[in-house]
Amino acid sequence: MDNSAAEAGPVDLIYLNRDPPDDSNQSDPMPTPHFKRVRTFMQKVGQDTPTQAHVPDASTRVLRAKLILEEALETVEALGVTVRAGENGPLIEEAELQYSDGNPVDIEGVVDGCADISVVTVGTLIAFGVDDEPVLEEVDSANLRKFGPGGYMREDGKWMKPPDWTPPDIDGAIERGNPGG
C-alpha cells in the first residue's frame, strides 16, 4: 500500500491495541511489556504515541530514520563488520549521512520493515545465544533513567541522557537470561 499523502493522518490499516480500561476483566495480549516501556519513554520525551495507524509528520519520520540507522550502524560495528559505499567506497558512518523528506510514504512497507528488523535483531541475539527479554528490560530501564536531572532534548528531537546516567548492565542481563551458561 502506497500512502503518498504529504500530511499526517489516520490510515484504516491497523489498530494498535490500547491497554484495557481498569474495569475490564479481559486479558489483552497486546501491547507487550516492551511495547509499553517504549511507549512510556516516547511519551516522556513528548513524542506522539497514536493508537491508530497513521503517517506521522516529516520531522517524526526523519527522526525515526536517524535512530534506526544510528542503532543499526552501532550494531554492525559491534559485530566487527565494516560497511562501505561500493567496493572501494568510503566507510558508511552515521555522522556523514544526510536525511531528507519528500518521497512517498508506504505505511505497509514501514510496518513490514520494522517487523523484519525486529526478526533480524532477535535472530542475531539467538545466534549469539542471548535471551531477548532480560536485555530488553535492562535497556528499557536504562532509557527511562535518562529522565533524571540534566537530561535534555536535542534539536532533532532525540532525548539525551543526564551526566550521572548509568548505562544498561548488558552483561548482567545476559547472565539473567542464561543463568546456567
Contacts in CASP RR format, 6 or more apart in sequence:
PFRMAT RR
TARGET T0000
AUTHOR 0000-0000-0000
METHOD contacts of the structure
MODEL  1
MDNSAAEAGPVDLIYLNRDPPDDSNQSDPMPTPHFKRVRTFMQKVGQDTP
TQAHVPDASTRVLRAKLILEEALETVEALGVTVRAGENGPLIEEAELQYS
DGNPVDIEGVVDGCADISVVTVGTLIAFGVDDEPVLEEVDSANLRKFGPG
GYMREDGKWMKPPDWTPPDIDGAIERGNPGG
1 13 0 8 1.000
1 106 0 8 1.000
1 107 0 8 1.000
1 108 0 8 1.000
1 109 0 8 1.000
2 104 0 8 1.000
2 105 0 8 1.000
2 106 0 8 1.000
3 11 0 8 1.000
3 55 0 8 1.000
3 104 0 8 1.000
3 105 0 8 1.000
3 106 0 8 1.000
3 107 0 8 1.000
4 104 0 8 1.000
4 105 0 8 1.000
5 55 0 8 1.000
5 105 0 8 1.000
6 102 0 8 1.000
7 55 0 8 1.000
7 57 0 8 1.000
8 54 0 8 1.000
8 55 0 8 1.000
8 56 0 8 1.000
8 57 0 8 1.000
8 60 0 8 1.000
9 54 0 8 1.000
9 55 0 8 1.000
10 52 0 8 1.000
10 53 0 8 1.000
10 54 0 8 1.000
11 52 0 8 1.000
11 53 0 8 1.000
11 54 0 8 1.000
11 55 0 8 1.000
11 107 0 8 1.000
13 53 0 8 1.000
13 107 0 8 1.000
13 108 0 8 1.000
13 111 0 8 1.000
14 52 0 8 1.000
14 53 0 8 1.000
14 111 0 8 1.000
15 51 0 8 1.000
15 52 0 8 1.000
15 53 0 8 1.000
16 30 0 8 1.000
16 31 0 8 1.000
16 50 0 8 1.000
16 51 0 8 1.000
16 52 0 8 1.000
16 53 0 8 1.000
17 28 0 8 1.000
17 30 0 8 1.000
17 31 0 8 1.000
18 51 0 8 1.000
19 28 0 8 1.000
19 31 0 8 1.000
19 36 0 8 1.000
20 26 0 8 1.000
20 28 0 8 1.000
31 39 0 8 1.000
33 137 0 8 1.000
34 133 0 8 1.000
34 136 0 8 1.000
34 137 0 8 1.000
34 140 0 8 1.000
37 136 0 8 1.000
37 137 0 8 1.000
37 140 0 8 1.000
37 141 0 8 1.000
37 143 0 8 1.000
37 144 0 8 1.000
38 140 0 8 1.000
39 49 0 8 1.000
40 144 0 8 1.000
41 140 0 8 1.000
41 143 0 8 1.000
41 144 0 8 1.000
41 159 0 8 1.000
42 48 0 8 1.000
42 49 0 8 1.000
43 49 0 8 1.000
44 144 0 8 1.000
44 147 0 8 1.000
44 159 0 8 1.000
45 153 0 8 1.000
45 157 0 8 1.000
45 159 0 8 1.000
47 60 0 8 1.000
48 56 0 8 1.000
48 60 0 8 1.000
53 107 0 8 1.000
53 111 0 8 1.000
54 107 0 8 1.000
55 61 0 8 1.000
55 105 0 8 1.000
55 107 0 8 1.000
56 64 0 8 1.000
58 101 0 8 1.000
58 102 0 8 1.000
59 157 0 8 1.000
61 101 0 8 1.000
61 105 0 8 1.000
62 99 0 8 1.000
62 100 0 8 1.000
62 101 0 8 1.000
62 156 0 8 1.000
63 156 0 8 1.000
63 157 0 8 1.000
63 158 0 8 1.000
65 99 0 8 1.000
66 94 0 8 1.000
66 97 0 8 1.000
66 99 0 8 1.000
66 156 0 8 1.000
66 158 0 8 1.000
67 158 0 8 1.000
68 117 0 8 1.000
69 94 0 8 1.000
69 97 0 8 1.000
70 94 0 8 1.000
72 117 0 8 1.000
73 83 0 8 1.000
73 92 0 8 1.000
73 93 0 8 1.000
73 94 0 8 1.000
74 94 0 8 1.000
75 121 0 8 1.000
75 124 0 8 1.000
76 83 0 8 1.000
79 124 0 8 1.000
82 91 0 8 1.000
83 91 0 8 1.000
83 92 0 8 1.000
84 90 0 8 1.000
84 91 0 8 1.000
84 92 0 8 1.000
85 92 0 8 1.000
90 96 0 8 1.000
122 132 0 8 1.000
125 131 0 8 1.000
125 132 0 8 1.000
125 135 0 8 1.000
129 178 0 8 1.000
130 174 0 8 1.000
130 177 0 8 1.000
130 178 0 8 1.000
131 177 0 8 1.000
131 178 0 8 1.000
133 177 0 8 1.000
134 172 0 8 1.000
134 173 0 8 1.000
134 174 0 8 1.000
134 176 0 8 1.000
134 177 0 8 1.000
135 170 0 8 1.000
135 173 0 8 1.000
135 174 0 8 1.000
137 173 0 8 1.000
138 168 0 8 1.000
138 169 0 8 1.000
138 170 0 8 1.000
138 172 0 8 1.000
138 173 0 8 1.000
139 168 0 8 1.000
139 170 0 8 1.000
139 173 0 8 1.000
141 168 0 8 1.000
142 165 0 8 1.000
142 166 0 8 1.000
142 167 0 8 1.000
142 168 0 8 1.000
145 161 0 8 1.000
145 165 0 8 1.000
145 166 0 8 1.000
146 159 0 8 1.000
146 160 0 8 1.000
146 161 0 8 1.000
146 162 0 8 1.000
146 165 0 8 1.000
147 159 0 8 1.000
148 162 0 8 1.000
148 164 0 8 1.000
148 165 0 8 1.000
149 162 0 8 1.000
149 164 0 8 1.000
150 162 0 8 1.000
150 163 0 8 1.000
151 159 0 8 1.000
151 160 0 8 1.000
151 161 0 8 1.000
151 162 0 8 1.000
151 165 0 8 1.000
152 159 0 8 1.000
152 160 0 8 1.000
153 159 0 8 1.000
153 160 0 8 1.000
154 160 0 8 1.000
END
